[in-house]
Amino acid sequence: MSDPTRTALVTGASSGIGATYADRLARRGHSLVLVARDAARLEALAARLRAETGVAVDVLPADLTDPAGLAAVEGRLRDDAGIGLLVNNAGAAAPAGFSAPDLAPQYRLVDLNVVALTRLAGAAAQGFLARGGGSLINISSVVALAPEWLPGVYGATKAYVLTLSQALQSELGPRGVYVQAVLPAATRTEIWERSGRAVESLQGVMEVGEMVDAALKGFDRREAVTIPSLPDEGQWDAFEAARRAMVPNFAQEHAAARYRA
């Protein structure tokens, strides 16, 4: 279970998944630090949550692709002794892929979805270890497991988030830091409009509240990987077991026989 005596810092908190996490965590009793670029929307959300839940809500406007903004959030995660949970949610998608004439949107995705997320995870890890523990929720995507669904680097950035989470689980779990990777499928948020796609054209779109509520149940159960839309968790278990079964076979002095014939 989450510890409501600890403050939660939520990135991408002005709308969608981040705003919903902020709402749910406030109702669990967490004080909040809300991070996003849109200060006005953050202030409006903070005012509503203070009025409805009575929790303390601090607003930290920051563009995580700007070095100064990112550094400010890193510093807060490292130095604020009250923070015990990071919801590493800020991210974006982009239209088209590498066949588009302008590849700058693809490169910006790496700055936000990979670089900023990694640096915040690192700052949180340093702070949590110094404070004797904490929890980190990294928002990945099912596209991490189905990269053929979308063009460009989005799926690759989310695969990175999953792999980073698994590496952090191995490194930090024995030292009191719980790391959860959440892999939503299509969720009804503003990301679709911003990426130039119509959400109405998609099938199986989950409402954001249902997605976050499911993810928090996985959090309470201390799941390493939570896939809210997957009906049969045994499929993930089998996938992970197959991956782990390969690992001991990777360290070989010679190439496999099929490459030496």
Secondary structure, DSSP 8 states (H G I E B T S, - for coil): ---TTSEEEEESTTSHHHHHHHHHHHHTT--EEEEES-HHHHHHHHHHHHHHH---EEEEE--TTSHHHHHHHHHHHHH-TTEEEEEE------SS-TTSS--HHHHHHIIIIIIIHHHHHHHHHHHHHHHT-EEEEEE--GGGT-GGGSSTTHHHHHHHHHHHHHHHHHHHGGGTEEEEEE---SBSSTHHHHTT--GGG-SS-B-HHHHHHHHHHHHHTT-SEE-TT-S-HHHHHHHHHHHHHHGGGS--SS--GGGT-
